[in-house]
Amino acid sequence: MSKFNIEESNISKAAIIACDLVVTCGSFLAAYFLLHRFMPDIVPVLKIRSYLLLLALSYGFVAFFYPPILLHRVVDGEKVFARGVLTAFFALLSYASVLGLLNHLMVNRYLLLFFYAILTFALVVERLSLRMLVKHLRSGSVSRKRVIMVGSMEEMASLYSNLSRGEYGFAIDGAFTDDEDAELPEGLKRLGRTSEAVDYVTLDNSIYTVYCSPGSMGKDESMELFRKCMNVGAHYFALPLYISSLHRNMVASYMGSCIMLSPMAEPLSSLSNRALKRMLDIFVSVLFLATLFPIIYLIVAIKIKRQSPGPVFFVQKRTGLDGKDFKMLKFRSMHINEQADTMQATQDDPRKFPFGDFMRRTSIDELPQFINVFFGSMSVVGPRPHMTAHTAAYSRLINQYMIRHWVKPGITGWAQVNGFRGETRELELMEKRVHADIWYVEHWSFWLDVRLILRTFFNTLFHKESNAY
């Protein structure tokens, strides 16, 4: 078996950097020659060698502090993509800073922007292509790392299914387990009892990683295996007790020197992420309230007053962040009625007046909630807030329902853009909506919010949803 370590080899790392340099310099040349050809007055002739040398030095600085991750054994394509985009940005920033310090070397801003666009595309394509090549090599015989598993196979079955994927480049020798009656996964060889694993690691120093389920072993036995791995230079990973029985991924965090495991990620528990989300909320709400909303309000107010006596706005208590109630604003779309706070709207609901029905189908009635967003009781994107009566009922019927209140409620959300909106006549429909809301809580990102805002805008313009009434 080949002992060539493609992940840790300096030759491999240098090859990636060299490819990046070729792509970076090639992107600059492509941007320069294209713009100079079609815009000679804006992009004059440059001393290309000087600019390429400075560009190479700038990228080298970025690569030192922000190296590629495509050689990592366990990394998904999305992270490789994101790292490529950020590398292109930092390369541009570094290059522009160097050029700014050297005032005699001036580059037109159009050239820099065009260069950045080409570099981002080219660098991402190069990184993903190289990642596919590395995965292909690892699925063969290049850089295969020997692995053993120690402990309860019931605890480690799902881990084995992941490790056995050829793209990670692991060659699993087998398992040491005391589960003599347990049926091992197909392809996994039984090497002996857990007590024999120490001798196996001692006699064979080419073992790269030991994956262990210490909860199924004795304390002294598991500690001896850990010390032996450290002494011979084998990587040691421990599977926390009972994790497999939870049937979900766990997220690690630290409390001082103690490691803590949580059943889900909470990106918005970070102050910086909450600040970023709040900045987006303020920007979008101010932009809308200061431009389109006054015109929309004037038209809507006239139509409501003509068709139904009463106020323009409908104010209702909804459940918000941390399960606390807040007053949500809407344009009134129904005649004043006693069931407004307990009964969902139906398709042919007699409580709706004609223009109110139109507003609900086009979601115009939701627009005053940008006022809620501006004052901080809602966000542009988040789980839709439910009536307090529905919160009390569904929290007893749907597992994990209250998790959706870990973030601010939104005007739109992951559930809404995926079709889970409107009336929920069956409990299953509400369960799907809640599960979508929980997915959003776990996977929030700034760019996810931007995507959902854009998708909501285009869905509103070009699609009429049958359950929007």
NORKABEL-V902874 format. One record per residue. N is the residue number from 1. PSI is psi in radians with two decimals (NA if undefined). OMEGA is omega in radians with two decimals (NA if undefined). Layout:
# NORKABEL-V902874
N_PSI_OMEGA ; N_PSI_OMEGA
This chain:
# NORKABEL-V902874
1_2.36_-3.10 ; 2_2.40_3.10 ; 3_0.16_3.12 ; 4_2.15_-3.09 ; 5_1.63_-3.06 ; 6_-0.46_-3.10 ; 7_-0.69_-3.03 ; 8_-0.07_-3.11 ; 9_2.28_3.08 ; 10_-0.51_3.10 ; 11_-0.76_3.14 ; 12_-0.76_-3.14 ; 13_-0.73_3.12 ; 14_-0.61_3.12 ; 15_-0.69_3.10 ; 16_-0.78_3.14 ; 17_-0.71_3.13 ; 18_-0.76_3.10 ; 19_-0.72_3.11 ; 20_-0.70_3.14 ; 21_-0.73_3.11 ; 22_-0.80_-3.14 ; 23_-0.73_-3.11 ; 24_-0.88_3.14 ; 25_-0.66_3.10 ; 26_-0.64_3.11 ; 27_-0.70_3.12 ; 28_-0.78_3.13 ; 29_-0.74_3.13 ; 30_-0.77_3.13 ; 31_-0.73_-3.10 ; 32_-0.89_-3.06 ; 33_-0.61_3.11 ; 34_-0.82_-3.12 ; 35_-0.67_-3.14 ; 36_-0.55_3.14 ; 37_-0.74_-3.04 ; 38_-0.28_-3.14 ; 39_1.03_-3.05 ; 40_-0.48_-3.14 ; 41_-0.51_-3.11 ; 42_-0.66_-3.12 ; 43_1.64_-3.11 ; 44_3.09_3.11 ; 45_2.33_-3.13 ; 46_2.77_2.99 ; 47_1.55_-2.95 ; 48_-0.71_-3.07 ; 49_-0.74_-3.14 ; 50_-0.75_-3.11 ; 51_-0.67_3.12 ; 52_-0.66_3.11 ; 53_-0.80_3.11 ; 54_-0.61_3.12 ; 55_-0.73_3.12 ; 56_-0.72_3.11 ; 57_-0.69_3.13 ; 58_-0.76_3.12 ; 59_-0.66_3.11 ; 60_-0.67_3.10 ; 61_-0.75_3.14 ; 62_-0.75_-3.11 ; 63_-0.52_-3.14 ; 64_-0.74_-3.11 ; 65_-0.26_-3.05 ; 66_1.14_-3.01 ; 67_2.80_3.10 ; 68_2.65_-3.14 ; 69_0.11_-3.03 ; 70_-0.29_3.11 ; 71_-0.19_3.12 ; 72_2.50_-3.06 ; 73_-0.72_-3.10 ; 74_1.66_3.08 ; 75_2.36_-3.09 ; 76_2.88_-3.08 ; 77_-0.53_-3.14 ; 78_-0.69_3.13 ; 79_-0.64_3.07 ; 80_-0.74_3.10 ; 81_-0.85_-3.11 ; 82_-0.71_3.13 ; 83_-0.65_3.09 ; 84_-0.75_3.13 ; 85_-0.79_-3.12 ; 86_-0.64_3.11 ; 87_-0.75_3.11 ; 88_-0.72_3.13 ; 89_-0.82_-3.12 ; 90_-0.56_3.09 ; 91_-0.77_3.09 ; 92_-0.77_-3.13 ; 93_-0.77_3.13 ; 94_-0.74_-3.12 ; 95_-0.76_3.13 ; 96_-0.62_3.12 ; 97_-0.75_3.12 ; 98_-0.78_3.14 ; 99_-0.59_3.11 ; 100_-0.59_3.11 ; 101_-0.52_3.13 ; 102_1.45_-3.00 ; 103_-0.41_-3.10 ; 104_-0.20_3.08 ; 105_1.68_-3.08 ; 106_2.33_3.11 ; 107_2.34_3.13 ; 108_2.43_-3.09 ; 109_-0.52_3.09 ; 110_-0.65_3.11 ; 111_-0.76_3.14 ; 112_-0.74_-3.13 ; 113_-0.72_3.11 ; 114_-0.71_3.06 ; 115_-0.76_-3.14 ; 116_-0.74_3.14 ; 117_-0.80_3.13 ; 118_-0.75_-3.11 ; 119_-0.77_-3.13 ; 120_-0.84_-3.14 ; 121_-0.84_-3.06 ; 122_-0.70_-3.10 ; 123_-0.69_3.11 ; 124_-0.79_3.12 ; 125_-0.76_3.14 ; 126_-0.82_-3.10 ; 127_-0.77_-3.14 ; 128_-0.64_3.11 ; 129_-0.77_3.11 ; 130_-0.64_3.10 ; 131_-0.73_3.10 ; 132_-0.66_3.11 ; 133_-0.77_3.13 ; 134_-0.76_3.12 ; 135_-0.66_3.12 ; 136_-0.75_3.13 ; 137_-0.70_-3.12 ; 138_-0.49_3.12 ; 139_-0.25_3.06 ; 140_-2.15_-3.09 ; 141_0.01_-3.10 ; 142_2.28_3.04 ; 143_0.61_3.07 ; 144_2.31_-3.11 ; 145_2.28_-3.10 ; 146_2.37_-3.05 ; 147_2.51_2.94 ; 148_2.71_3.12 ; 149_2.42_-3.06 ; 150_2.20_3.07 ; 151_-2.81_-3.09 ; 152_2.17_3.12 ; 153_-0.41_3.05 ; 154_-0.67_3.12 ; 155_-0.52_-2.95 ; 156_0.14_-3.08 ; 157_-0.81_-3.12 ; 158_-0.57_3.08 ; 159_-0.73_3.13 ; 160_-0.71_-3.13 ; 161_-0.53_3.09 ; 162_-0.76_-3.11 ; 163_-0.55_-3.06 ; 164_-0.07_3.07 ; 165_2.16_-3.01 ; 166_-0.48_-3.06 ; 167_-0.37_3.13 ; 168_-0.26_3.07 ; 169_0.55_3.10 ; 170_2.39_3.03 ; 171_1.88_-3.03 ; 172_1.95_3.11 ; 173_-0.78_-3.11 ; 174_-2.87_-3.05 ; 175_2.48_2.97 ; 176_2.04_-3.08 ; 177_2.61_3.08 ; 178_0.00_3.12 ; 179_1.36_-3.06 ; 180_-0.54_-3.11 ; 181_-0.14_-3.10 ; 182_2.48_3.10 ; 183_2.09_-3.11 ; 184_2.63_3.07 ; 185_2.64_-3.12 ; 186_2.28_3.12 ; 187_-0.17_-3.13 ; 188_2.18_-3.08 ; 189_2.41_3.07 ; 190_2.10_-3.09 ; 191_-0.30_-3.13 ; 192_-2.89_3.11 ; 193_2.85_-3.09 ; 194_-0.57_-3.12 ; 195_-0.30_-3.12 ; 196_-0.11_-3.08 ; 197_-0.63_-3.13 ; 198_-0.81_3.13 ; 199_-0.64_-3.14 ; 200_-0.77_3.12 ; 201_-0.64_-3.12 ; 202_-0.74_-3.06 ; 203_-0.37_-3.08 ; 204_1.66_-3.08 ; 205_0.02_3.13 ; 206_0.05_3.06 ; 207_2.17_-3.06 ; 208_-0.78_-3.06 ; 209_2.47_3.02 ; 210_2.10_3.05 ; 211_2.18_-2.96 ; 212_2.54_2.99 ; 213_1.44_-3.00 ; 214_-0.41_3.14 ; 215_-0.37_3.13 ; 216_0.11_-3.14 ; 217_2.93_3.02 ; 218_2.67_-3.10 ; 219_-0.82_-3.13 ; 220_-0.69_-3.11 ; 221_-0.76_-3.13 ; 222_-0.63_3.12 ; 223_-0.64_3.11 ; 224_-0.71_3.10 ; 225_-0.73_3.11 ; 226_-0.83_-3.13 ; 227_-0.66_-3.13 ; 228_-0.72_3.10 ; 229_-0.74_3.13 ; 230_-0.65_-3.09 ; 231_-0.60_-3.10 ; 232_-0.02_3.09 ; 233_0.34_3.09 ; 234_2.46_3.09 ; 235_2.43_-3.08 ; 236_2.20_3.07 ; 237_2.32_-3.13 ; 238_2.33_3.08 ; 239_2.07_-3.11 ; 240_2.58_-3.07 ; 241_2.37_3.03 ; 242_0.11_-3.11 ; 243_-0.71_-3.09 ; 244_-0.51_-3.12 ; 245_-0.26_3.12 ; 246_-0.34_3.09 ; 247_0.70_3.05 ; 248_2.80_3.11 ; 249_2.63_3.10 ; 250_2.64_-3.12 ; 251_2.25_-3.10 ; 252_2.48_3.01 ; 253_2.94_-3.07 ; 254_2.41_2.99 ; 255_1.60_-2.97 ; 256_-2.15_3.12 ; 257_0.02_-3.11 ; 258_2.32_3.10 ; 259_2.37_-3.13 ; 260_2.50_3.13 ; 261_2.32_3.13 ; 262_2.57_-3.10 ; 263_-0.11_3.13 ; 264_2.70_3.06 ; 265_2.60_3.08 ; 266_1.37_-3.10 ; 267_-0.57_-3.09 ; 268_0.12_2.95 ; 269_-0.25_3.10 ; 270_2.29_3.14 ; 271_-0.70_-3.12 ; 272_-0.69_3.11 ; 273_-0.69_3.10 ; 274_-0.68_3.12 ; 275_-0.70_3.13 ; 276_-0.75_3.12 ; 277_-0.70_3.14 ; 278_-0.65_3.09 ; 279_-0.74_3.10 ; 280_-0.73_3.12 ; 281_-0.80_-3.12 ; 282_-0.75_-3.13 ; 283_-0.87_-3.08 ; 284_-0.76_-3.09 ; 285_-0.75_3.12 ; 286_-0.74_3.13 ; 287_-0.77_-3.11 ; 288_-0.82_-3.07 ; 289_-0.51_-3.10 ; 290_-0.16_-3.06 ; 291_-1.30_-3.00 ; 292_-0.55_-2.98 ; 293_-0.78_3.14 ; 294_-0.69_3.14 ; 295_-0.80_-3.14 ; 296_-0.74_-3.12 ; 297_-0.76_-3.11 ; 298_-0.81_-3.13 ; 299_-0.82_-3.10 ; 300_-0.74_-3.11 ; 301_-0.74_3.13 ; 302_-0.79_-3.11 ; 303_-0.73_-3.13 ; 304_-0.81_-3.10 ; 305_-0.57_-3.14 ; 306_-0.55_-3.01 ; 307_-0.32_-3.08 ; 308_2.09_3.12 ; 309_2.52_3.10 ; 310_-3.06_-3.07 ; 311_2.79_3.09 ; 312_-0.72_-3.10 ; 313_2.55_3.00 ; 314_2.13_-3.09 ; 315_2.22_-3.07 ; 316_2.50_3.06 ; 317_2.24_3.06 ; 318_2.84_3.12 ; 319_2.22_-3.08 ; 320_-2.60_-3.09 ; 321_2.34_3.13 ; 322_0.41_3.09 ; 323_0.17_-3.14 ; 324_2.53_-3.13 ; 325_2.61_3.02 ; 326_2.89_-3.12 ; 327_1.99_-3.11 ; 328_2.41_-3.12 ; 329_2.49_2.99 ; 330_2.78_2.88 ; 331_2.33_-3.10 ; 332_2.18_-3.11 ; 333_-0.02_-3.14 ; 334_2.75_2.96 ; 335_2.64_3.12 ; 336_2.23_-3.08 ; 337_2.79_-3.07 ; 338_-0.19_-3.10 ; 339_0.15_-3.04 ; 340_-0.55_-3.06 ; 341_0.03_-3.09 ; 342_-0.40_-3.00 ; 343_2.23_3.08 ; 344_2.69_3.07 ; 345_2.49_3.09 ; 346_3.02_-3.01 ; 347_-0.79_-3.12 ; 348_0.74_-3.07 ; 349_2.10_-3.13 ; 350_-0.24_3.14 ; 351_-0.35_-3.10 ; 352_2.42_2.97 ; 353_2.84_-2.96 ; 354_-0.88_-3.12 ; 355_-0.55_3.07 ; 356_-0.68_3.09 ; 357_-0.74_3.10 ; 358_-0.77_-3.14 ; 359_-0.70_-3.11 ; 360_-0.69_-3.14 ; 361_-0.51_-3.12 ; 362_0.01_3.14 ; 363_0.27_3.08 ; 364_-0.55_-3.11 ; 365_-0.33_-3.11 ; 366_-0.21_-2.99 ; 367_-0.58_3.09 ; 368_-0.24_3.13 ; 369_-0.22_3.00 ; 370_-0.40_3.02 ; 371_-0.76_3.04 ; 372_-0.70_3.14 ; 373_-0.79_-3.11 ; 374_-0.71_-3.11 ; 375_-0.07_2.95 ; 376_0.04_3.12 ; 377_-0.26_3.09 ; 378_2.97_3.04 ; 379_2.82_3.08 ; 380_-0.71_-3.12 ; 381_2.32_3.11 ; 382_3.10_3.08 ; 383_2.43_3.12 ; 384_2.32_-3.13 ; 385_2.40_-3.14 ; 386_2.76_3.03 ; 387_2.58_-3.06 ; 388_-0.59_3.12 ; 389_-0.68_3.12 ; 390_-0.63_3.09 ; 391_-0.79_3.14 ; 392_-0.68_-3.10 ; 393_-0.87_-3.04 ; 394_-0.47_3.12 ; 395_-0.41_3.08 ; 396_-0.40_-3.03 ; 397_-0.48_-3.01 ; 398_2.18_3.14 ; 399_2.38_3.09 ; 400_0.31_-3.08 ; 401_-0.75_-3.01 ; 402_-0.18_3.10 ; 403_-0.52_-3.13 ; 404_-0.29_-3.14 ; 405_0.18_3.06 ; 406_-0.27_3.10 ; 407_2.88_3.12 ; 408_2.52_3.05 ; 409_2.78_-3.04 ; 410_2.88_3.03 ; 411_-0.68_3.04 ; 412_3.01_-3.11 ; 413_3.13_3.13 ; 414_-0.69_3.14 ; 415_-0.73_-3.06 ; 416_-0.75_-3.11 ; 417_-0.26_3.10 ; 418_0.27_3.00 ; 419_0.00_-3.11 ; 420_1.28_-3.13 ; 421_2.99_3.09 ; 422_-2.75_-3.07 ; 423_2.45_3.09 ; 424_1.49_-3.07 ; 425_-0.42_3.14 ; 426_2.58_-3.12 ; 427_-0.60_-3.14 ; 428_-0.64_3.13 ; 429_-0.72_3.11 ; 430_-0.62_3.10 ; 431_-0.75_3.12 ; 432_-0.69_3.11 ; 433_-0.77_-3.13 ; 434_-0.72_3.12 ; 435_-0.65_3.08 ; 436_-0.68_3.11 ; 437_-0.71_3.13 ; 438_-0.66_3.07 ; 439_-0.73_3.14 ; 440_-0.74_3.12 ; 441_-0.71_-3.10 ; 442_-0.53_-2.96 ; 443_0.30_-3.10 ; 444_2.46_2.93 ; 445_2.79_3.12 ; 446_-0.78_-3.09 ; 447_-0.48_3.04 ; 448_-0.74_3.09 ; 449_-0.76_3.13 ; 450_-0.79_3.12 ; 451_-0.75_-3.10 ; 452_-0.62_3.07 ; 453_-0.79_-3.14 ; 454_-0.74_3.13 ; 455_-0.68_3.11 ; 456_-0.73_-3.14 ; 457_-0.84_-3.11 ; 458_-0.60_3.08 ; 459_-0.68_-3.14 ; 460_-0.66_-3.10 ; 461_-0.72_-2.92 ; 462_-0.13_-3.08 ; 463_2.35_3.02 ; 464_2.05_-3.11 ; 465_2.35_-3.04 ; 466_-0.42_-3.11 ; 467_0.26_3.10 ; 468_1.66_3.12 ; 469_NA_NA
